[in-house]
Amino acid sequence: MKKNLILVFVLAAFIAMPVFSQAQNWSAEQKEVWTAVNSWWDNARAQNAKALNDMAHKDYKGWGFNDAFPSSKADLEYWVTNLMPKRKTLHTSLKPLEILVNGNTAVLHYYYSEIRMKDGKEENVSGRWTDVWIKENGKWMLYADSGGEIKSND
């Protein structure tokens, strides 16, 4: 039993090693844009509408898994101001899969998981996002994204 448990941990570490080693070898630009993504999610959890609006590019477009059509910056501002306050996010965890940077453009693929309060009960939510960020005047801004919650029946 003890040998099997040790074997499981060794295999898990071996499987996870490429992800961890890739994160440790990120360029300064990759780290910088990943910091911006984390800041976005921190501001979302804190329900900081001003910061989120400031971080979204004026030409932002997004398409959530459950949305019929892509959304605009005006739609994002409505969500941030009117819908976001109706939920409470307790914890967020982000796991990057890929960060591609070419000049002032970055494409990121990552998973997220959150613990939220819904109807007085904790709810675990997880999903994936693909973001496009552009750097203007030395600042990374969310330009486009697509993703959302992955439900168990998806």
N, C-alpha and C positions, 0 to 999 in steps of 0.2 A: 504494500500500500504506500509506504513512504517513498519507495523507489519510483512508483508511478506518479506520485505528486511532484517529485523533483523533475522527472522527465517532462511533465506537463509545463512546469515553469521554464525549463530550459527551451522547450519548443516554442513557447509563447514569446520568450525573449528573442529567439532566433528569427521568428516571423516578423516581430515588430522592429527589429534592428534596421532594416532599410529605411523605414519611415523616420526613426530617430536620427540615424546618421545623415539623412538628407536634410533634416531640419537644422542640424549642427553645421552643415556646409552651405547654408543659404548665404547669398551675397548681401551686401549692405542694403541694396535696393529692395530685395525680397523681404528682408527683416523690416524695413521701413514701411512697406505697404501692408505687411501683416499686422504691424502695430496699429495702422489706421483702421484695419478691419476690426481688430479687438476693441478699439476706441468706439467704433460704430455700435458694436453690440453692448458695450458698457453704457453708452448713452441711451440706447434703447431700453436696457434694464432699468436705468435711472429715470426713464421717461423724460429725458432732456430734449424736448422738441426743438428748441433753438439750435442746439449743437447738431442734431440730425439734419435739420434743414440746411445748416451751414456746410455740412459735409457732403451733401448731395449736389451734384453738378446741376446747373440750370437746365441742361438738356437730358436729365436723367430719364431712363426708361427701365421698367421692371416688369417681370412676368412671373407671378407666383403660380405654383402648381394648380391651385384652386381658382385662379382668376380666368375669366373668359377671354380677356383682352389684356395686352400690355398696359401698364399704368405710367402716368407722367409724374413730373415733379409736383404738380398741383394735387394729384391723387395721393402721393406720398405725404404731402403736407396735411391733407385731410386725415389720413390714417394716423399720423403722428399726433395731431391735435385732438381728434375726436374719438378714435377707436382705441388707440394704445392705452389711454388712461383707464379703460374698462377691464384691463387685465393686470395682474401683478406677476412679474417674473422674479423668482427667488434666486435662481442660479443658472448660469450659462457656461457651457464648455464647448470650445471650438477645437476641431482637429483638422489641420491643413493636409490636403493630399497633394496639391500641385500649386506652385506659384511661378508664373511666367512673367518676366518683366522685359519689355523691349522699349528702351527710351523712356518716354513719359506715359506708357501704357502698361497696365498689369492685368493679367487674367488669373483668377484664383478659383480653385475647386476645393471645397471643404465640407465637412460634416459639422453639425451642431447638435447639442442636446440641451434641453432646458427643463427646469422644474418651475411650474407655474401654479398659481392659485386660480382655480376655476370653480365657481359656485361653492366656495368655502372648502374645497378639497384640493390637495396637491395633485398635480397632473404632470407626468413625464412625457415630454415631446421631443422627437428627434427628426432630423431631416438633412438635406444637403442643399448647398447653394453654389452657384457659379457667379462670380462677380467680375465686372470690368471696372477698374479704377484708372483715372487719368490724373497726371500731375500737372497742375497749373499754378504758376507763380510760387513754386516750391511747396505746394500743398497737394496731398493725395485727396481726390474727390471721387465718390461713388458715381459712376457714369451709367452703368446698367447692371442688372442682376436677374437671375432666374433660379427658382428653386422653391423650397418650402418643406413642410412636414411630410414625412414618409409614413403613411398609415400601414398598419399590419396587413391590410387586405390589398395594398398597392403592389 
